[in-house]
Amino acid sequence: MIDVRPVANTIGRLVITLGAAMMLPAVVDWWAGDPHWKSFLESAILTALAGAFITLSTRGVDRTLTMEQAFLMTAAIWAVLPAAGAVPFMIGAPHASFTDAYFEAMSGLTTTGTTAFVGLDHLPKGTNLWRAFLNWAGGLGIIVVAMIFLPVMKVGGMQFFKSEGFDTLGKILPRAFDIARETTAVYFALTCTCMVVYILLGMTGFDALVLALSTCSTGGFSNYDSSFAPFIGPAEYAASFFMILASLPFIRMVQLIRGSAQPLWRDIQVRAYLRWTAYAITAIVVYRLLWLDAKDPLHVLRETTFNVISTFSGTGFASTDVQLWGHFPFVILVIVGLIGGCTGSTSCSVKVFRYLVLIQAVKTQLRRMQSPHRIFPLLYDRRPLDEDVVDSVMAFFTLFMLTFGLLIVGLAMTGLHPRTALTGAWTAIANVGVIWGPELSPNGAVRDIPTAAKWLMSLGMYVGRLELLTVLVILMPRFWRA
């Protein structure tokens, strides 16, 4: 039987940390003269006390984790922390139900960006800052999980990168703490730089802070119902640049800061991601200019670049209603949302790495069919791929598409319009953020969809962010007999 005490102890400490973080929006509201700060103070106390109770009740345990405990901890963190993060939304503005508050917190920590709230422009500053902070914290958490835990747990082919995080920094990093520390520093620096750029482009300090937190986490929470639309212009290009950076492997950016730019450019998934992004932008720009008779090419280019990168990276910002572009751009956006960014980044969905493995596997199989007596090794970036990596990638693809289909059916059974069910499943399982359908509020919020649909989407965001297999393995009876 698995000893859950080390897992509970770690989660308790994280809940305490989350409670302490609630003091930041409390201070913001207090400074602004908004009495709403009391709600955050109360939430902070309740959350920190709950975390302290869990921690103290499991004190003295050995915090060294086995493989089974690592699986359990990863799955439990993203289930428990949204409940803690939801507390301010229920105690204070917008005084949401537990369903809506949990949905919002889950969307934030999984960096999905779909919202259940309307009237974002009129919410207290602390509430909007807390939403953006959940994005930012979730982005940092998933980087650490993707580079430290998933490769060891062999989830979805990530074992290919088992030594990547430790051995490609120019020297061996013997401890996971060193990886977390270096990537956190890069993540923090990227966020601060993004905020400064936004301020230089005319945003207020608060807008720049909220949107920088959401941009660099590829989370997409905005403090405006119209998302990024109030800042159309040069800020769209700036946001596109930082969304691209946040979608690249952070281990490569650590190398870049250390003075080695070659590994970043030589990374084939980085080149593929940039190339595929350019293809999608070009296809939609040409379509809009030729078939929709758009009059301003520069406007079309800027608008398309921003919204394509936002969808491809899984950020979910919007500066216009892309449904007006027509069916072809809509299909392109759905496809890029199902691809996502690079492994080891804050981005979401299937990831470029797995598509490259899939493409290479298909090419190799075709060569073997043409020349059955020849040996064609399966290579990725000129390195041989082990069979367990390929099997894991194929298993992930199968499970991803199966879960996607089941989620569409489940959402449709709650009474949603087919378009809402399709895009709702897509945005949840791929953690994209944008959703379209007749049941949605004017700002794209899911406030008015059935409660069952919100819980299904929350489940979709949860399993999608944790790469599905991480959750599936703990549901197997054999896991608990370990």
Residue pairs with C-beta under 8 A, 6 or more apart in sequence:
1 480
1 481
2 66
2 68
2 69
2 72
2 479
2 480
2 482
3 61
3 69
4 69
4 72
5 58
5 61
6 58
6 61
6 62
6 63
6 64
6 65
6 69
6 73
7 65
7 69
7 72
7 73
7 76
8 54
8 57
8 58
9 54
9 55
9 58
9 59
9 61
9 63
10 63
10 73
10 77
11 51
11 54
11 73
11 76
11 77
11 80
11 81
12 51
12 52
12 53
12 54
12 55
12 56
12 57
12 58
13 51
13 55
14 51
14 77
14 81
15 47
15 48
15 50
15 51
15 54
15 80
15 81
15 84
16 47
16 48
16 51
16 52
16 55
17 51
18 47
18 51
18 81
18 84
18 85
18 137
19 43
19 44
19 45
19 46
19 47
19 48
19 49
19 50
19 51
19 84
20 44
20 48
21 133
21 137
22 40
22 41
22 43
22 44
22 47
22 87
22 88
22 130
23 40
23 41
23 44
24 129
24 133
25 37
25 40
25 88
25 125
25 126
25 127
25 129
25 130
25 133
26 37
26 40
26 41
26 44
26 126
27 37
28 37
28 125
28 126
28 129
28 206
29 35
29 36
29 37
29 40
29 124
29 125
29 126
30 37
32 124
32 125
34 124
34 125
34 126
36 92
36 93
36 124
36 126
36 127
37 126
39 88
39 91
39 92
39 93
40 88
40 92
40 126
40 130
42 91
43 87
43 88
43 91
43 92
46 87
46 91
47 84
47 87
50 84
51 84
65 73
67 152
67 153
68 479
68 482
70 149
70 152
70 153
71 153
71 470
71 473
71 474
71 479
72 474
74 145
74 149
74 153
74 466
74 470
75 466
75 470
75 471
75 474
77 141
78 106
78 109
78 110
78 462
78 465
78 466
79 462
81 105
81 109
82 102
82 105
82 106
82 108
82 109
82 458
83 102
83 105
84 105
85 105
85 108
85 109
85 130
85 134
86 96
86 98
86 101
86 102
86 104
86 105
87 101
88 126
88 127
88 130
89 95
89 96
89 100
89 101
89 104
89 105
89 117
89 127
90 96
90 97
90 98
90 101
92 124
92 126
92 127
93 123
93 124
93 127
94 117
94 119
94 123
94 127
96 104
96 116
96 117
99 451
99 454
99 455
100 116
100 117
100 447
100 454
102 458
103 114
103 116
103 446
103 454
103 455
103 457
103 458
104 115
104 116
104 117
104 131
105 134
106 112
106 458
106 461
106 462
107 113
107 114
107 115
107 116
107 221
107 433
107 458
107 461
108 131
108 134
108 135
108 138
108 219
108 221
109 134
109 135
109 137
109 138
109 141
110 138
110 142
110 348
110 431
110 461
110 462
110 464
110 465
111 135
111 138
111 139
111 142
111 217
111 218
111 219
111 220
111 314
111 346
111 348
111 431
111 465
112 219
112 220
112 314
112 316
112 348
112 427
112 428
112 431
112 432
112 433
112 461
112 465
113 135
113 214
113 219
113 220
113 221
113 314
113 315
113 316
113 317
113 431
113 432
113 433
113 434
114 316
114 427
114 428
114 433
114 434
114 435
114 444
114 446
114 457
114 461
115 131
115 221
115 443
115 444
115 445
115 446
116 445
116 446
116 447
116 454
117 123
117 445
117 447
118 225
118 441
118 442
118 443
118 445
118 447
119 225
120 128
120 222
120 223
120 224
120 225
120 443
121 223
121 224
121 225
123 223
125 206
125 223
128 210
128 221
128 223
129 206
129 209
129 210
131 221
131 223
132 209
132 210
132 211
132 213
132 214
132 219
132 221
132 223
133 213
134 219
134 221
135 213
135 214
135 217
135 219
135 220
135 221
136 191
136 213
136 214
136 216
136 217
136 219
138 217
138 219
138 465
139 187
139 216
139 217
139 218
139 219
139 246
139 346
140 184
140 187
140 217
140 346
142 346
142 465
143 183
143 187
143 250
143 344
143 345
143 346
144 179
144 180
144 183
145 466
146 158
146 343
146 344
146 345
147 161
147 164
147 165
147 179
147 183
147 250
147 251
147 344
148 165
148 176
148 179
148 180
150 156
150 158
150 467
150 470
151 158
151 159
151 160
151 161
151 162
151 164
151 165
152 159
152 162
153 470
154 388
154 392
155 392
155 396
155 467
155 469
155 470
156 354
156 392
156 393
156 395
156 396
156 467
156 468
156 469
157 353
157 354
157 357
157 389
157 390
157 392
157 393
157 396
158 343
158 392
158 467
159 386
159 388
159 389
159 392
160 353
160 380
160 385
160 386
160 389
161 343
161 344
164 251
164 344
165 173
165 179
165 251
165 344
166 172
166 173
166 174
166 179
168 251
168 255
168 263
169 182
169 251
169 254
169 255
169 258
170 255
170 258
170 260
173 179
173 182
179 251
182 254
183 250
183 251
183 254
186 250
186 253
186 254
186 257
187 216
187 250
187 346
190 216
190 242
190 245
190 246
190 253
191 212
191 213
191 216
192 212
193 242
194 212
194 215
194 216
194 238
194 242
195 208
195 209
195 212
196 208
197 238
197 242
198 207
198 208
198 211
198 212
198 235
198 238
199 205
199 208
201 231
201 233
201 234
201 235
201 238
202 231
202 235
203 211
203 231
203 235
206 223
207 223
207 231
210 221
210 222
210 223
211 222
211 223
211 228
211 231
211 239
212 242
213 219
214 220
214 221
214 222
214 315
214 317
215 239
215 242
215 243
215 246
215 315
215 317
216 242
216 245
216 246
216 346
217 246
217 346
218 243
218 246
218 247
218 313
218 314
218 315
218 341
218 345
218 346
218 347
218 348
219 315
219 316
219 346
219 433
220 227
220 310
220 314
220 315
220 316
220 317
220 433
220 434
222 228
222 317
224 230
225 442
225 443
226 443
227 317
227 318
227 319
227 443
227 444
228 235
228 236
228 239
228 306
228 310
228 317
228 318
228 319
229 318
229 319
229 320
231 319
232 302
232 303
232 319
232 320
233 302
236 302
236 303
236 305
236 306
236 319
237 302
237 305
237 306
239 306
239 310
239 317
240 305
240 306
240 309
240 310
243 309
243 310
243 313
243 315
243 317
244 274
244 277
244 309
244 313
245 253
246 313
246 315
246 341
246 345
246 346
246 347
247 273
247 312
247 313
247 314
247 340
247 341
247 342
247 345
247 346
247 347
248 264
248 270
248 273
248 341
248 342
248 345
249 267
249 269
249 270
249 342
249 343
249 344
249 345
250 344
250 345
251 344
252 263
252 264
252 267
252 270
252 344
253 264
255 261
255 263
255 264
256 264
264 270
265 271
267 342
267 381
268 356
268 380
268 381
269 342
269 343
269 351
269 352
269 353
269 356
270 342
272 352
272 355
272 356
273 312
273 341
273 342
273 352
276 312
276 336
276 339
276 352
277 308
277 309
277 312
277 336
280 308
280 312
280 332
280 335
280 336
281 301
281 304
281 305
281 308
281 309
283 328
283 332
284 304
284 308
284 325
284 328
284 329
284 332
285 297
285 300
285 301
285 304
287 325
287 326
287 328
287 329
288 294
288 300
288 304
288 325
288 329
289 297
289 300
291 326
291 328
292 325
292 326
294 300
303 319
303 320
306 317
306 319
307 317
307 318
307 319
307 320
307 322
307 333
308 332
308 333
308 336
309 315
310 316
310 317
310 318
310 434
311 333
311 336
311 337
311 432
311 434
312 336
312 337
312 339
312 340
312 341
313 340
313 341
313 347
314 337
314 340
314 341
314 347
314 348
314 349
314 430
314 431
314 432
314 433
315 433
316 427
316 432
316 433
316 434
317 433
318 434
318 444
322 329
322 330
322 333
322 434
323 330
323 436
334 423
334 426
337 349
337 426
337 427
337 430
337 432
338 349
338 350
338 426
338 430
339 349
339 350
339 351
339 352
339 355
340 347
340 348
340 349
340 350
340 351
340 352
340 430
341 347
341 348
341 349
341 351
341 352
342 351
342 352
342 353
343 351
343 352
343 353
348 430
348 431
348 432
348 464
348 465
349 430
349 431
349 432
349 464
350 396
350 397
350 400
350 430
354 393
354 396
354 397
356 380
357 380
357 385
357 389
357 390
357 393
358 393
358 394
358 397
360 378
360 379
360 380
360 385
361 378
361 390
361 393
361 394
364 376
364 377
364 378
367 374
367 376
368 374
368 376
377 384
378 384
378 385
378 390
379 385
392 469
395 469
396 467
396 468
396 469
399 468
399 469
399 472
400 429
400 468
403 429
403 460
403 463
403 464
403 468
404 425
404 426
404 429
407 424
407 425
407 428
407 429
407 456
407 460
408 421
408 422
408 425
409 421
410 425
410 456
411 420
411 421
411 424
411 425
411 453
411 456
411 457
412 418
412 421
414 449
414 450
414 452
414 453
414 456
415 450
415 453
416 424
416 437
416 439
416 449
416 450
416 453
417 437
417 438
417 439
419 436
419 437
419 438
420 435
420 436
420 437
420 438
420 439
420 440
420 449
421 437
423 434
423 435
423 436
423 437
424 435
424 437
424 446
424 449
424 453
424 457
425 457
425 460
426 432
426 435
427 433
427 434
427 435
427 457
428 456
428 457
428 458
428 459
428 460
428 461
428 464
429 460
429 461
429 463
429 464
430 464
431 461
431 464
431 465
434 444
435 444
435 446
436 444
439 446
439 448
439 449
440 446
440 448
440 449
441 447
441 448
446 453
446 454
446 457
462 471
463 471
463 472
473 479
